[in-house]
Amino acid sequence: MARRAEPRKVAPAPERVKAFRLGLSAESRAAMFLIAKAYRILARRWKTPFGEIDIVARRRRALVFVEVKARESLDDAAEAVTERAKRRIVAAAELWRAHHPGEANAEIRFDVILVAPGKMPRHIVNAFDATR
């Protein structure tokens, strides 16, 4: 019986690995920052066909969808929150709410947390809304 060749796994490029690790670290910092501000983390890295929601959190009556951006400076991180990213997050949030009917009446908000090395994270509350 002939042996079937296994597909070769290609290692990701080193810069992709570095970016992935930076993103995970930034998301962890952002989650700890939110917890310190009395938010309850409901989900991290929630994947949808539209993309990923970095953090889903709750504070009081607000259900908060958080985009985390990490760059070399906070200004660079802020510029990385594009209109396309906002549309992706809004679409993913709608899917979250469809999967969590108990949250249907919750007030929703879209926040951004900017992360840069050596700086405190910057939390932009209500950074954008679903109507844009």
Secondary structure as UniProt FT lines:
FT   HELIX           14..36
FT   TURN            37..38
FT   STRAND          40..48
FT   TURN            49..50
FT   STRAND          51..59
FT   TURN            60..61
FT   STRAND          62..70
FT   HELIX           74..79
FT   HELIX           83..99
FT   HELIX           101..103
FT   TURN            104..105
FT   STRAND          107..115
FT   TURN            117..118
FT   STRAND          122..128
FT   TURN            130..131
//
